């Protein structure tokens, strides 16, 4: 996929260290709120993920063990935007079948795994967090699919070399949204089909995207007012 992964690198370095820790965590005995469990995703039960019963409690324990600050474990929850987008892919497998797919800000790898299950010819899951890259690796393995996990910031790239670009729950921050949207438009202009899953985080410009599906999605994200969120699947106008 020439040009697409110019600012990304395969799993290695910090990601390898995180993968070693996650592998030990998954294999550790015991249960409780501070443990990871392999569970079916609430809205996409075809996909199993290693999730935390309580991501905040797990994070606190891991920071205490490491003796340093760790990035928030966004990958340890099944965020609603990704669930909605993964559901849409599995319900419309022709969108991914035979295509080169990029899952942007992949987190747990849920959307990438769904694309692989839908028959994509090649799937890359990218995130800036080395722990997310490690999580994608163990989750793809648990689902028996091939996903290449890469670490790095792609948002200054041109978005070329991708047939299908997927972005679940990426509009949660105004600064990030300001970088993501131009990247999505560049990818679309280069010929990619672009799909976004968003639970109305408040930073998505409605005039720039059109809705193709809407779902009530159960969420495992910590400390939310409602256990279900309305997720829209959108594409650039």
N, C-alpha and C positions, 0 to 999 in steps of 0.2 A: 504494500500500500504506500507508494512513494509520496513523500511530502507530509503525510498525516502525522507521523509520530516523531517529528523533528525534535520536539522538546520532551520526549518521553524515553524511558529506559526500561528494559525488562526487569522482572523481579530480581533484586540483588541488593547488596549493601544493607541499609536500614531495614529494607523489606525482608531480607533473609533472616535478620535477627528477630524481627517481629513474627515471622513464620515459625521460627523455632519455639518462641514463647507460646504462640497460639496452639501449636501442635501438642505441647506439653499440657496446656490448659484443657484442651479437648479430651486428652487421655487421662486427666487427673480424676481420681475417685471422689465421691461425695456429691452433695447437692446443696441448694440454698440460693439466695438471691445474688450471690457473688460468683455464680458459675455460668459457663456457657453450655447450652444444650442444642443438640441437633433436632430441629422441630420443623413441621410443615409450615410454610408461610400462610398466614390467615386467609388472604384473598386469592392466593395462588398455591394451593396445596400440592400441585405437581412439583414444586420446587422446595427443597429442604435447605434450611440455613442454620448455621451455628449462631444462635442469638443469646443475649444475656436476659435472664429473668428480670433484672433491673440493671440497666447499663450504667447508671450513676454509681451504684454500689460496686459493681465489677470494676469500674474505672478507679474508684477510690482505693480498692485493694491492690490493683496493679501498680498504681502510683506509689503506694506505701512500700510495696515489695521492691520496686525499682529505685526508690529514693530520689525520684526526679519527676518533673512534670511530663505527662504524656498527652498527646492530642486527644480531644474528645472522641469516644468510640462511636461515631455515627454509624459505622458498619455493623454494630452489634444490635441494631434495631431494624425492623422492617418498615421503612418510611412509606407513608401512603402513596406519594407520587410514584415511587418505583413500583409499588404493588399494582397500581392502576395501569401503568405502562406495560408491565410484564403480563398482566391479564389480557390486555388488548393484543399483544403479540401472539400469545398462545391461542387466542380466539380467532386471530387472522394470520396464520402461519405463512401465508403467501407473501407477507411483507418482508419476512426475513429469509425465507427459503432460498438457498443458493447465493446469498448476498454476503458482501464483506461488511461487517457491523462494528461500529464503535459505540461502547457504552461510556458516556462521559460522566465524571464524578461518580464512579461506579459503587462506592460504598461496599455493601456486602456482596455485590456481584449479581444480585437478583435479576436485574434486567438482562445482563449479559447471558446468564444461564438460560433464561427464557428464550432469548434469541437462538442460542445453541440448540435447545430442545425443539425450536420451530424449524430447524434445518438450515441455519446459516452456514455458509461455506467456511467462514473465518470470523472469529469474534475476538475483539480486543476490549478489555475493560481497563479504563484508565482512572487513576485517582492521584492526588498530590500527597495523600497520607500513606506512609509505608505499611501501617497496620491494616488499612483497607486493602492494599495490594495483597497482603498476606491472607486476609479474610476471603478475598476472591479466589485465591488459590485453593484453600481448604474447602470452600463451598462448591467450587466447580468439581473438585475431586469427589465430594460426597454425592453429587448428582450424576457422576459418570459422563461429564461433557468436557470438551476441549475449549478452554478460554485462556487467552494470553493476557496475563495481568501486567500492566506497565505503570510506572510511577513517573510523574512529571506534570508540568503545566502546559497544556496544549492551546490555551485560549488566544495566544498571539499568532497562531498558525493560520493557514489558509483553508483548512478543512477539506483538502482534496484527498482523493484515493479512498473514499468511503462511499459505499452504496446506501447504507442506512445508519443514521446517527441518532442515538437515543439518549435522552437526558431526563432522568427522574428526580424531582425534588431539588432542582438547582437554583430556584429563584427565592431562596430563603433570606437573602441578604442583598441590600441595594447595590453595594459595590460589586459583588459577584455578578448580579443580574446585568449590570452595565457592561461587563466583559463577555458574559455568556451569549447574550442575544446577538451581538455582531458576529460572533464566531458561528452561531447557528445559521445566520443568514449567509455568511460566506460559504459554509458547507452546502447549503441549499443552492446557492448560485453556481457552485461547482458541480452540481448534479446529484447530490445526495438527497434521499428522502429523510426528512427530519421530523422526529416525534418527541414531544415533551409530555411528562406527567406532572401535574401540579395541583396541590390541594389548597389553592388560594392563599399562598404565603404573603401576598400583598405587593410583590415586586415584579409581577409579570404584566407588561403593558398589553392590555386586551386588544388594542387596535393592531398589534403586530402579529397576532396568532389567531387561528380559527379552531373551534372545538370540533373534534371528530367522534368523541365518546365521553361519557360521564358515568362514574361509578360511586356508590357508597362503600368506602373501604375501611375495614377494621385497621387500627393502627397499634403498633407496639412501641411507638415513640414515648419516652418518659414524660410524665407530668403534663398531660393534656386534659382539657376540660371534657372532651367527649371521646368515647372509644371508637367512634366512626367519623370519618371525614369524607366530604364530597371531593372526589378527584376528577379532574378533567384531563383528557388526552388531547393534545393540540398539535398543530403544525403551522409553520410560517405561512402567512397569506401570500 
